[in-house]
């Protein structure tokens, strides 16, 4: 039996006991740097919005970004 690549489910009816389903994670180049940059922008935006709209303090945007 063939295992189809790209499906959400594994074929559990595989008769060949030498076939082991695996998952592969691909880390794209520079994704860590882009993620860190985006977090810094979100932190700055949350501080700015809380400063401009003080009534937003109950939402605690800074904590939301930190989580």
PQR file of N, CA, C, O and H, with PARSE charges and radii, in Angstrom:
ATOM      1  N   UNK A   1       0.833  -1.194   0.000 -0.4000 1.5000
ATOM      2  CA  UNK A   1       0.000   0.000   0.000 -0.0000 2.0000
ATOM      3  C   UNK A   1       0.871   1.248   0.000  0.5500 1.7000
ATOM      4  O   UNK A   1       1.964   1.260   0.566 -0.5500 1.4000
ATOM      5  N   UNK A   2       0.374   2.287  -0.637 -0.4000 1.5000
ATOM      6  CA  UNK A   2       1.102   3.559  -0.686 -0.0000 2.0000
ATOM      7  C   UNK A   2       0.579   4.494   0.390  0.5500 1.7000
ATOM      8  O   UNK A   2      -0.611   4.486   0.709 -0.5500 1.4000
ATOM      9  H   UNK A   2      -0.514   2.278  -1.096  0.4000 1.0000
ATOM     10  N   UNK A   3       1.456   5.286   0.938 -0.4000 1.5000
ATOM     11  CA  UNK A   3       1.065   6.329   1.872 -0.0000 2.0000
ATOM     12  C   UNK A   3       1.015   7.621   1.086  0.5500 1.7000
ATOM     13  O   UNK A   3       2.006   7.999   0.460 -0.5500 1.4000
ATOM     14  H   UNK A   3       2.422   5.293   0.679  0.4000 1.0000
ATOM     15  N   UNK A   4      -0.113   8.305   1.105 -0.4000 1.5000
ATOM     16  CA  UNK A   4      -0.284   9.522   0.336 -0.0000 2.0000
ATOM     17  C   UNK A   4       0.236  10.710   1.133  0.5500 1.7000
ATOM     18  O   UNK A   4      -0.149  10.901   2.286 -0.5500 1.4000
ATOM     19  H   UNK A   4      -0.917   7.998   1.613  0.4000 1.0000
ATOM     20  N   UNK A   5       1.092  11.494   0.536 -0.4000 1.5000
ATOM     21  CA  UNK A   5       1.659  12.671   1.182 -0.0000 2.0000
ATOM     22  C   UNK A   5       0.683  13.827   1.056  0.5500 1.7000
ATOM     23  O   UNK A   5       0.091  14.034  -0.003 -0.5500 1.4000
ATOM     24  H   UNK A   5       1.404  11.339  -0.401  0.4000 1.0000
ATOM     25  N   UNK A   6       0.513  14.590   2.151 -0.4000 1.5000
ATOM     26  CA  UNK A   6      -0.327  15.779   2.096 -0.0000 2.0000
ATOM     27  C   UNK A   6      -1.711  15.577   2.660  0.5500 1.7000
ATOM     28  O   UNK A   6      -2.477  16.539   2.735 -0.5500 1.4000
ATOM     29  H   UNK A   6       0.994  14.421   3.011  0.4000 1.0000
ATOM     30  N   UNK A   7      -2.069  14.374   3.061 -0.4000 1.5000
ATOM     31  CA  UNK A   7      -3.378  14.154   3.654 -0.0000 2.0000
ATOM     32  C   UNK A   7      -3.314  14.431   5.144  0.5500 1.7000
ATOM     33  O   UNK A   7      -2.249  14.338   5.753 -0.5500 1.4000
ATOM     34  H   UNK A   7      -1.447  13.593   3.001  0.4000 1.0000
ATOM     35  N   UNK A   8      -4.454  14.771   5.733 -0.4000 1.5000
ATOM     36  CA  UNK A   8      -4.505  15.049   7.166 -0.0000 2.0000
ATOM     37  C   UNK A   8      -4.489  13.784   8.002  0.5500 1.7000
ATOM     38  O   UNK A   8      -4.100  13.816   9.169 -0.5500 1.4000
ATOM     39  H   UNK A   8      -5.320  14.847   5.238  0.4000 1.0000
ATOM     40  N   UNK A   9      -4.905  12.679   7.423 -0.4000 1.5000
ATOM     41  CA  UNK A   9      -5.000  11.426   8.172 -0.0000 2.0000
ATOM     42  C   UNK A   9      -3.995  10.418   7.626  0.5500 1.7000
ATOM     43  O   UNK A   9      -3.675  10.422   6.437 -0.5500 1.4000
ATOM     44  H   UNK A   9      -5.221  12.653   6.475  0.4000 1.0000
ATOM     45  N   UNK A  10      -3.509   9.564   8.501 -0.4000 1.5000
ATOM     46  CA  UNK A  10      -2.617   8.488   8.062 -0.0000 2.0000
ATOM     47  C   UNK A  10      -3.452   7.294   7.641  0.5500 1.7000
ATOM     48  O   UNK A  10      -4.552   7.084   8.152 -0.5500 1.4000
ATOM     49  H   UNK A  10      -3.769   9.560   9.466  0.4000 1.0000
ATOM     50  N   UNK A  11      -2.934   6.525   6.720 -0.4000 1.5000
ATOM     51  CA  UNK A  11      -3.605   5.296   6.295 -0.0000 2.0000
ATOM     52  C   UNK A  11      -3.295   4.224   7.336  0.5500 1.7000
ATOM     53  O   UNK A  11      -2.175   3.716   7.388 -0.5500 1.4000
ATOM     54  H   UNK A  11      -2.041   6.696   6.305  0.4000 1.0000
ATOM     55  N   UNK A  12      -4.275   3.879   8.163 -0.4000 1.5000
ATOM     56  CA  UNK A  12      -4.056   2.911   9.240 -0.0000 2.0000
ATOM     57  C   UNK A  12      -4.159   1.472   8.755  0.5500 1.7000
ATOM     58  O   UNK A  12      -3.901   0.538   9.515 -0.5500 1.4000
ATOM     59  H   UNK A  12      -5.185   4.292   8.122  0.4000 1.0000
ATOM     60  N   UNK A  13      -4.530   1.292   7.510 -0.4000 1.5000
ATOM     61  CA  UNK A  13      -4.673  -0.060   6.975 -0.0000 2.0000
ATOM     62  C   UNK A  13      -3.428  -0.493   6.206  0.5500 1.7000
ATOM     63  O   UNK A  13      -3.513  -1.357   5.333 -0.5500 1.4000
ATOM     64  H   UNK A  13      -4.739   2.051   6.892  0.4000 1.0000
ATOM     65  N   UNK A  14      -2.291   0.085   6.513 -0.4000 1.5000
ATOM     66  CA  UNK A  14      -1.053  -0.282   5.825 -0.0000 2.0000
ATOM     67  C   UNK A  14      -0.658  -1.685   6.257  0.5500 1.7000
ATOM     68  O   UNK A  14      -0.519  -1.955   7.450 -0.5500 1.4000
ATOM     69  H   UNK A  14      -2.221   0.787   7.222  0.4000 1.0000
ATOM     70  N   UNK A  15      -0.478  -2.576   5.290 -0.4000 1.5000
ATOM     71  CA  UNK A  15      -0.147  -3.962   5.601 -0.0000 2.0000
ATOM     72  C   UNK A  15       1.344  -4.172   5.793  0.5500 1.7000
ATOM     73  O   UNK A  15       1.751  -5.096   6.497 -0.5500 1.4000
ATOM     74  H   UNK A  15      -0.591  -2.356   4.321  0.4000 1.0000
ATOM     75  N   UNK A  16       2.153  -3.342   5.189 -0.4000 1.5000
ATOM     76  CA  UNK A  16       3.600  -3.479   5.294 -0.0000 2.0000
ATOM     77  C   UNK A  16       4.047  -2.968   6.663  0.5500 1.7000
ATOM     78  O   UNK A  16       3.884  -1.785   6.962 -0.5500 1.4000
ATOM     79  H   UNK A  16       1.823  -2.591   4.617  0.4000 1.0000
ATOM     80  N   UNK A  17       4.604  -3.839   7.491 -0.4000 1.5000
ATOM     81  CA  UNK A  17       4.995  -3.456   8.848 -0.0000 2.0000
ATOM     82  C   UNK A  17       6.283  -2.639   8.858  0.5500 1.7000
ATOM     83  O   UNK A  17       6.668  -2.121   9.906 -0.5500 1.4000
ATOM     84  H   UNK A  17       4.736  -4.800   7.248  0.4000 1.0000
ATOM     85  N   UNK A  18       6.954  -2.513   7.718 -0.4000 1.5000
ATOM     86  CA  UNK A  18       8.176  -1.715   7.645 -0.0000 2.0000
ATOM     87  C   UNK A  18       7.897  -0.236   7.403  0.5500 1.7000
ATOM     88  O   UNK A  18       8.820   0.578   7.420 -0.5500 1.4000
ATOM     89  H   UNK A  18       6.641  -2.934   6.866  0.4000 1.0000
ATOM     90  N   UNK A  19       6.635   0.119   7.177 -0.4000 1.5000
ATOM     91  CA  UNK A  19       6.266   1.509   6.907 -0.0000 2.0000
ATOM     92  C   UNK A  19       5.843   2.161   8.213  0.5500 1.7000
ATOM     93  O   UNK A  19       4.941   1.677   8.897 -0.5500 1.4000
ATOM     94  H   UNK A  19       5.885  -0.542   7.163  0.4000 1.0000
ATOM     95  N   UNK A  20       6.496   3.254   8.552 -0.4000 1.5000
ATOM     96  CA  UNK A  20       6.173   3.988   9.772 -0.0000 2.0000
ATOM     97  C   UNK A  20       5.759   5.404   9.376  0.5500 1.7000
ATOM     98  O   UNK A  20       6.547   6.118   8.757 -0.5500 1.4000
ATOM     99  H   UNK A  20       7.229   3.647   7.996  0.4000 1.0000
ATOM    100  N   UNK A  21       4.543   5.823   9.718 -0.4000 1.5000
ATOM    101  CA  UNK A  21       4.129   7.196   9.393 -0.0000 2.0000
ATOM    102  C   UNK A  21       4.928   8.189  10.241  0.5500 1.7000
ATOM    103  O   UNK A  21       5.134   7.979  11.436 -0.5500 1.4000
ATOM    104  H   UNK A  21       3.903   5.242  10.220  0.4000 1.0000
ATOM    105  N   UNK A  22       5.367   9.259   9.606 -0.4000 1.5000
ATOM    106  CA  UNK A  22       6.139  10.285  10.303 -0.0000 2.0000
ATOM    107  C   UNK A  22       5.598  11.664   9.948  0.5500 1.7000
ATOM    108  O   UNK A  22       4.916  11.840   8.938 -0.5500 1.4000
ATOM    109  H   UNK A  22       5.200   9.429   8.635  0.4000 1.0000
ATOM    110  N   UNK A  23       5.913  12.635  10.795 -0.4000 1.5000
ATOM    111  CA  UNK A  23       5.587  14.026  10.511 -0.0000 2.0000
ATOM    112  C   UNK A  23       6.894  14.793  10.384  0.5500 1.7000
ATOM    113  O   UNK A  23       7.840  14.561  11.137 -0.5500 1.4000
ATOM    114  H   UNK A  23       6.467  12.492  11.615  0.4000 1.0000
ATOM    115  N   UNK A  24       6.934  15.699   9.435 -0.4000 1.5000
ATOM    116  CA  UNK A  24       8.140  16.486   9.205 -0.0000 2.0000
ATOM    117  C   UNK A  24       7.809  17.955   9.412  0.5500 1.7000
ATOM    118  O   UNK A  24       6.861  18.476   8.824 -0.5500 1.4000
ATOM    119  H   UNK A  24       6.165  15.887   8.824  0.4000 1.0000
ATOM    120  N   UNK A  25       8.599  18.623  10.255 -0.4000 1.5000
ATOM    121  CA  UNK A  25       8.419  20.045  10.500 -0.0000 2.0000
ATOM    122  C   UNK A  25       9.486  20.793   9.709  0.5500 1.7000
ATOM    123  O   UNK A  25      10.675  20.492   9.811 -0.5500 1.4000
ATOM    124  H   UNK A  25       9.369  18.200  10.732  0.4000 1.0000
ATOM    125  N   UNK A  26       9.050  21.764   8.927 -0.4000 1.5000
ATOM    126  CA  UNK A  26       9.971  22.551   8.126 -0.0000 2.0000
ATOM    127  C   UNK A  26      10.048  23.944   8.728  0.5500 1.7000
ATOM    128  O   UNK A  26       9.032  24.627   8.859 -0.5500 1.4000
ATOM    129  H   UNK A  26       8.084  22.008   8.844  0.4000 1.0000
ATOM    130  N   UNK A  27      11.241  24.360   9.090 -0.4000 1.5000
ATOM    131  CA  UNK A  27      11.454  25.695   9.621 -0.0000 2.0000
ATOM    132  C   UNK A  27      11.993  26.561   8.491  0.5500 1.7000
ATOM    133  O   UNK A  27      13.092  26.335   7.985 -0.5500 1.4000
ATOM    134  H   UNK A  27      12.066  23.805   8.984  0.4000 1.0000
ATOM    135  N   UNK A  28      11.214  27.538   8.113 -0.4000 1.5000
ATOM    136  CA  UNK A  28      11.607  28.394   7.004 -0.0000 2.0000
ATOM    137  C   UNK A  28      12.729  29.336   7.430  0.5500 1.7000
ATOM    138  O   UNK A  28      12.806  29.723   8.596 -0.5500 1.4000
ATOM    139  H   UNK A  28      10.321  27.721   8.525  0.4000 1.0000
ATOM    140  N   UNK A  29      13.582  29.699   6.509 -0.4000 1.5000
ATOM    141  CA  UNK A  29      14.701  30.590   6.832 -0.0000 2.0000
ATOM    142  C   UNK A  29      14.203  31.923   7.396  0.5500 1.7000
ATOM    143  O   UNK A  29      13.219  32.483   6.914 -0.5500 1.4000
ATOM    144  H   UNK A  29      13.520  29.385   5.562  0.4000 1.0000
ATOM    145  N   UNK A  30      14.872  32.402   8.388 -0.4000 1.5000
ATOM    146  CA  UNK A  30      14.629  33.715   9.002 -0.0000 2.0000
ATOM    147  C   UNK A  30      13.272  33.834   9.679  0.5500 1.7000
ATOM    148  O   UNK A  30      12.849  34.949   9.982 -0.5500 1.4000
ATOM    149  H   UNK A  30      15.672  31.947   8.780  0.4000 1.0000
ATOM    150  N   UNK A  31      12.569  32.732   9.929 -0.4000 1.5000
ATOM    151  CA  UNK A  31      11.262  32.823  10.574 -0.0000 2.0000
ATOM    152  C   UNK A  31      11.411  33.289  12.020  0.5500 1.7000
ATOM    153  O   UNK A  31      10.550  34.007  12.530 -0.5500 1.4000
ATOM    154  H   UNK A  31      12.912  31.825   9.683  0.4000 1.0000
ATOM    155  N   UNK A  32      12.490  32.890  12.680 -0.4000 1.5000
ATOM    156  CA  UNK A  32      12.712  33.310  14.070 -0.0000 2.0000
ATOM    157  C   UNK A  32      12.874  34.830  14.146  0.5500 1.7000
ATOM    158  O   UNK A  32      12.292  35.476  15.017 -0.5500 1.4000
ATOM    159  H   UNK A  32      13.189  32.307  12.266  0.4000 1.0000
ATOM    160  N   UNK A  33      13.668  35.397  13.231 -0.4000 1.5000
ATOM    161  CA  UNK A  33      13.874  36.846  13.222 -0.0000 2.0000
ATOM    162  C   UNK A  33      12.574  37.586  12.927  0.5500 1.7000
ATOM    163  O   UNK A  33      12.278  38.600  13.560 -0.5500 1.4000
ATOM    164  H   UNK A  33      14.141  34.871  12.524  0.4000 1.0000
ATOM    165  N   UNK A  34      11.801  37.086  11.975 -0.4000 1.5000
ATOM    166  CA  UNK A  34      10.526  37.722  11.635 -0.0000 2.0000
ATOM    167  C   UNK A  34       9.562  37.656  12.813  0.5500 1.7000
ATOM    168  O   UNK A  34       8.842  38.618  13.082 -0.5500 1.4000
ATOM    169  H   UNK A  34      12.042  36.263  11.461  0.4000 1.0000
ATOM    170  N   UNK A  35       9.545  36.534  13.511 -0.4000 1.5000
ATOM    171  CA  UNK A  35       8.662  36.374  14.663 -0.0000 2.0000
ATOM    172  C   UNK A  35       9.056  37.341  15.776  0.5500 1.7000
ATOM    173  O   UNK A  35       8.190  37.983  16.370 -0.5500 1.4000
ATOM    174  H   UNK A  35      10.130  35.753  13.293  0.4000 1.0000
ATOM    175  N   UNK A  36      10.353  37.451  16.066 -0.4000 1.5000
ATOM    176  CA  UNK A  36      10.821  38.370  17.101 -0.0000 2.0000
ATOM    177  C   UNK A  36      10.490  39.823  16.740  0.5500 1.7000
ATOM    178  O   UNK A  36      10.091  40.607  17.601 -0.5500 1.4000
ATOM    179  H   UNK A  36      11.056  36.929  15.584  0.4000 1.0000
ATOM    180  N   UNK A  37      10.659  40.171  15.467 -0.4000 1.5000
ATOM    181  CA  UNK A  37      10.325  41.525  15.013 -0.0000 2.0000
ATOM    182  C   UNK A  37       8.842  41.805  15.198  0.5500 1.7000
ATOM    183  O   UNK A  37       8.464  42.873  15.677 -0.5500 1.4000
ATOM    184  H   UNK A  37      10.983  39.534  14.767  0.4000 1.0000
ATOM    185  N   UNK A  38       8.003  40.846  14.819 -0.4000 1.5000
ATOM    186  CA  UNK A  38       6.561  41.020  14.955 -0.0000 2.0000
ATOM    187  C   UNK A  38       6.145  41.169  16.416  0.5500 1.7000
ATOM    188  O   UNK A  38       5.261  41.964  16.733 -0.5500 1.4000
ATOM    189  H   UNK A  38       8.310  39.978  14.430  0.4000 1.0000
ATOM    190  N   UNK A  39       6.777  40.411  17.303 -0.4000 1.5000
ATOM    191  CA  UNK A  39       6.468  40.545  18.736 -0.0000 2.0000
ATOM    192  C   UNK A  39       6.846  41.929  19.255  0.5500 1.7000
ATOM    193  O   UNK A  39       6.096  42.528  20.026 -0.5500 1.4000
ATOM    194  H   UNK A  39       7.496  39.765  17.047  0.4000 1.0000
ATOM    195  N   UNK A  40       7.995  42.436  18.840 -0.4000 1.5000
ATOM    196  CA  UNK A  40       8.399  43.782  19.262 -0.0000 2.0000
ATOM    197  C   UNK A  40       7.405  44.828  18.781  0.5500 1.7000
ATOM    198  O   UNK A  40       7.060  45.749  19.521 -0.5500 1.4000
ATOM    199  H   UNK A  40       8.604  41.950  18.214  0.4000 1.0000
ATOM    200  N   UNK A  41       6.944  44.687  17.541 -0.4000 1.5000
ATOM    201  CA  UNK A  41       5.950  45.624  17.007 -0.0000 2.0000
ATOM    202  C   UNK A  41       4.634  45.538  17.774  0.5500 1.7000
ATOM    203  O   UNK A  41       4.014  46.562  18.065 -0.5500 1.4000
ATOM    204  H   UNK A  41       7.224  43.939  16.940  0.4000 1.0000
ATOM    205  N   UNK A  42       4.208  44.324  18.101 -0.4000 1.5000
ATOM    206  CA  UNK A  42       2.959  44.149  18.853 -0.0000 2.0000
ATOM    207  C   UNK A  42       3.078  44.740  20.256  0.5500 1.7000
ATOM    208  O   UNK A  42       2.127  45.345  20.752 -0.5500 1.4000
ATOM    209  H   UNK A  42       4.712  43.492  17.865  0.4000 1.0000
ATOM    210  N   UNK A  43       4.244  44.570  20.905 -0.4000 1.5000
ATOM    211  CA  UNK A  43       4.458  45.143  22.236 -0.0000 2.0000
ATOM    212  C   UNK A  43       4.396  46.661  22.180  0.5500 1.7000
ATOM    213  O   UNK A  43       3.768  47.295  23.027 -0.5500 1.4000
ATOM    214  H   UNK A  43       5.016  44.079  20.502  0.4000 1.0000
ATOM    215  N   UNK A  44       5.046  47.235  21.187 -0.4000 1.5000
ATOM    216  CA  UNK A  44       5.036  48.696  21.039 -0.0000 2.0000
ATOM    217  C   UNK A  44       3.614  49.194  20.765  0.5500 1.7000
ATOM    218  O   UNK A  44       3.184  50.194  21.340 -0.5500 1.4000
ATOM    219  H   UNK A  44       5.556  46.719  20.499  0.4000 1.0000
ATOM    220  N   UNK A  45       2.901  48.512  19.903 -0.4000 1.5000
ATOM    221  CA  UNK A  45       1.527  48.909  19.580 -0.0000 2.0000
ATOM    222  C   UNK A  45       0.625  48.801  20.804  0.5500 1.7000
ATOM    223  O   UNK A  45      -0.235  49.657  21.013 -0.5500 1.4000
ATOM    224  H   UNK A  45       3.251  47.700  19.435  0.4000 1.0000
ATOM    225  N   UNK A  46       0.807  47.761  21.616 -0.4000 1.5000
ATOM    226  CA  UNK A  46      -0.042  47.604  22.801 -0.0000 2.0000
ATOM    227  C   UNK A  46       0.231  48.714  23.809  0.5500 1.7000
ATOM    228  O   UNK A  46      -0.702  49.233  24.422 -0.5500 1.4000
ATOM    229  H   UNK A  46       1.505  47.065  21.446  0.4000 1.0000
ATOM    230  N   UNK A  47       1.501  49.087  23.989 -0.4000 1.5000
ATOM    231  CA  UNK A  47       1.832  50.193  24.900 -0.0000 2.0000
ATOM    232  C   UNK A  47       1.261  51.508  24.382  0.5500 1.7000
ATOM    233  O   UNK A  47       0.706  52.295  25.149 -0.5500 1.4000
ATOM    234  H   UNK A  47       2.259  48.666  23.490  0.4000 1.0000
ATOM    235  N   UNK A  48       1.399  51.743  23.075 -0.4000 1.5000
ATOM    236  CA  UNK A  48       0.896  52.971  22.470 -0.0000 2.0000
ATOM    237  C   UNK A  48      -0.624  53.064  22.603  0.5500 1.7000
ATOM    238  O   UNK A  48      -1.155  54.103  22.995 -0.5500 1.4000
ATOM    239  H   UNK A  48       1.849  51.103  22.452  0.4000 1.0000
ATOM    240  N   UNK A  49      -1.320  51.976  22.276 -0.4000 1.5000
ATOM    241  CA  UNK A  49      -2.783  52.003  22.351 -0.0000 2.0000
ATOM    242  C   UNK A  49      -3.278  52.201  23.777  0.5500 1.7000
ATOM    243  O   UNK A  49      -4.273  52.891  24.000 -0.5500 1.4000
ATOM    244  H   UNK A  49      -0.889  51.132  21.958  0.4000 1.0000
ATOM    245  N   UNK A  50      -2.593  51.601  24.741 -0.4000 1.5000
ATOM    246  CA  UNK A  50      -2.981  51.773  26.136 -0.0000 2.0000
ATOM    247  C   UNK A  50      -2.724  53.219  26.582  0.5500 1.7000
ATOM    248  O   UNK A  50      -3.473  53.765  27.392 -0.5500 1.4000
ATOM    249  H   UNK A  50      -1.785  51.040  24.560  0.4000 1.0000
ATOM    250  N   UNK A  51      -1.665  53.830  26.052 -0.4000 1.5000
ATOM    251  CA  UNK A  51      -1.368  55.228  26.381 -0.0000 2.0000
ATOM    252  C   UNK A  51      -2.408  56.162  25.761  0.5500 1.7000
ATOM    253  O   UNK A  51      -2.894  57.078  26.425 -0.5500 1.4000
ATOM    254  H   UNK A  51      -1.055  53.387  25.395  0.4000 1.0000
ATOM    255  N   UNK A  52      -2.750  55.935  24.492 -0.4000 1.5000
ATOM    256  CA  UNK A  52      -3.689  56.803  23.778 -0.0000 2.0000
ATOM    257  C   UNK A  52      -5.124  56.598  24.278  0.5500 1.7000
ATOM    258  O   UNK A  52      -5.898  57.550  24.373 -0.5500 1.4000
ATOM    259  H   UNK A  52      -2.355  55.192  23.953  0.4000 1.0000
ATOM    260  N   UNK A  53      -5.468  55.350  24.596 -0.4000 1.5000
ATOM    261  CA  UNK A  53      -6.812  55.024  25.076 -0.0000 2.0000
ATOM    262  C   UNK A  53      -6.714  54.417  26.475  0.5500 1.7000
ATOM    263  O   UNK A  53      -6.741  53.195  26.620 -0.5500 1.4000
ATOM    264  H   UNK A  53      -4.840  54.576  24.519  0.4000 1.0000
ATOM    265  N   UNK A  54      -6.601  55.254  27.503 -0.4000 1.5000
ATOM    266  CA  UNK A  54      -6.394  54.751  28.868 -0.0000 2.0000
ATOM    267  C   UNK A  54      -7.490  53.788  29.341  0.5500 1.7000
ATOM    268  O   UNK A  54      -7.240  52.944  30.202 -0.5500 1.4000
ATOM    269  H   UNK A  54      -6.579  56.247  27.386  0.4000 1.0000
ATOM    270  N   UNK A  55      -8.672  53.906  28.796 -0.4000 1.5000
ATOM    271  CA  UNK A  55      -9.765  53.011  29.212 -0.0000 2.0000
ATOM    272  C   UNK A  55      -9.500  51.562  28.799  0.5500 1.7000
ATOM    273  O   UNK A  55     -10.184  50.650  29.264 -0.5500 1.4000
ATOM    274  H   UNK A  55      -8.874  54.592  28.097  0.4000 1.0000
ATOM    275  N   UNK A  56      -8.521  51.348  27.937 -0.4000 1.5000
ATOM    276  CA  UNK A  56      -8.170  49.987  27.522 -0.0000 2.0000
ATOM    277  C   UNK A  56      -7.326  49.252  28.563  0.5500 1.7000
ATOM    278  O   UNK A  56      -6.993  48.082  28.376 -0.5500 1.4000
ATOM    279  H   UNK A  56      -7.965  52.088  27.559  0.4000 1.0000
ATOM    280  N   UNK A  57      -6.979  49.934  29.660 -0.4000 1.5000
ATOM    281  CA  UNK A  57      -6.114  49.295  30.660 -0.0000 2.0000
ATOM    282  C   UNK A  57      -6.720  48.008  31.205  0.5500 1.7000
ATOM    283  O   UNK A  57      -5.985  47.099  31.590 -0.5500 1.4000
ATOM    284  H   UNK A  57      -7.250  50.885  29.812  0.4000 1.0000
ATOM    285  N   UNK A  58      -8.048  47.916  31.245 -0.4000 1.5000
ATOM    286  CA  UNK A  58      -8.696  46.706  31.769 -0.0000 2.0000
ATOM    287  C   UNK A  58      -8.483  45.503  30.847  0.5500 1.7000
ATOM    288  O   UNK A  58      -8.565  44.358  31.292 -0.5500 1.4000
ATOM    289  H   UNK A  58      -8.645  48.655  30.932  0.4000 1.0000
ATOM    290  N   UNK A  59      -8.210  45.760  29.568 -0.4000 1.5000
ATOM    291  CA  UNK A  59      -7.946  44.665  28.626 -0.0000 2.0000
ATOM    292  C   UNK A  59      -6.533  44.118  28.849  0.5500 1.7000
ATOM    293  O   UNK A  59      -6.270  42.940  28.607 -0.5500 1.4000
ATOM    294  H   UNK A  59      -8.144  46.691  29.207  0.4000 1.0000
ATOM    295  N   UNK A  60      -5.628  44.985  29.310 -0.4000 1.5000
ATOM    296  CA  UNK A  60      -4.231  44.643  29.566 -0.0000 2.0000
ATOM    297  C   UNK A  60      -3.571  44.056  28.310  0.5500 1.7000
ATOM    298  O   UNK A  60      -3.156  42.897  28.276 -0.5500 1.4000
ATOM    299  H   UNK A  60      -5.842  45.942  29.506  0.4000 1.0000
ATOM    300  N   UNK A  61      -3.497  44.895  27.298 -0.4000 1.5000
ATOM    301  CA  UNK A  61      -2.921  44.474  26.015 -0.0000 2.0000
ATOM    302  C   UNK A  61      -1.482  43.999  26.163  0.5500 1.7000
ATOM    303  O   UNK A  61      -1.057  43.067  25.481 -0.5500 1.4000
ATOM    304  H   UNK A  61      -3.834  45.836  27.325  0.4000 1.0000
ATOM    305  N   UNK A  62      -0.731  44.644  27.059 -0.4000 1.5000
ATOM    306  CA  UNK A  62       0.663  44.243  27.240 -0.0000 2.0000
ATOM    307  C   UNK A  62       0.764  42.778  27.677  0.5500 1.7000
ATOM    308  O   UNK A  62       1.597  42.026  27.171 -0.5500 1.4000
ATOM    309  H   UNK A  62      -1.076  45.401  27.613  0.4000 1.0000
ATOM    310  N   UNK A  63      -0.088  42.387  28.617 -0.4000 1.5000
ATOM    311  CA  UNK A  63      -0.070  41.014  29.090 -0.0000 2.0000
ATOM    312  C   UNK A  63      -0.519  40.051  27.987  0.5500 1.7000
ATOM    313  O   UNK A  63       0.017  38.950  27.861 -0.5500 1.4000
ATOM    314  H   UNK A  63      -0.764  42.998  29.028  0.4000 1.0000
ATOM    315  N   UNK A  64      -1.497  40.472  27.196 -0.4000 1.5000
ATOM    316  CA  UNK A  64      -1.960  39.621  26.093 -0.0000 2.0000
ATOM    317  C   UNK A  64      -0.816  39.321  25.125  0.5500 1.7000
ATOM    318  O   UNK A  64      -0.669  38.190  24.664 -0.5500 1.4000
ATOM    319  H   UNK A  64      -1.932  41.366  27.299  0.4000 1.0000
ATOM    320  N   UNK A  65      -0.015  40.330  24.822 -0.4000 1.5000
ATOM    321  CA  UNK A  65       1.114  40.138  23.902 -0.0000 2.0000
ATOM    322  C   UNK A  65       2.166  39.239  24.551  0.5500 1.7000
ATOM    323  O   UNK A  65       2.745  38.382  23.884 -0.5500 1.4000
ATOM    324  H   UNK A  65      -0.134  41.250  25.197  0.4000 1.0000
ATOM    325  N   UNK A  66       2.416  39.431  25.844 -0.4000 1.5000
ATOM    326  CA  UNK A  66       3.422  38.635  26.537 -0.0000 2.0000
ATOM    327  C   UNK A  66       3.054  37.148  26.563  0.5500 1.7000
ATOM    328  O   UNK A  66       3.928  36.284  26.485 -0.5500 1.4000
ATOM    329  H   UNK A  66       1.947  40.128  26.386  0.4000 1.0000
ATOM    330  N   UNK A  67       1.774  36.862  26.672 -0.4000 1.5000
ATOM    331  CA  UNK A  67       1.342  35.458  26.723 -0.0000 2.0000
ATOM    332  C   UNK A  67       1.482  34.846  25.362  0.5500 1.7000
ATOM    333  O   UNK A  67       1.173  33.669  25.180 -0.5500 1.4000
ATOM    334  H   UNK A  67       1.064  37.564  26.736  0.4000 1.0000
TER
END
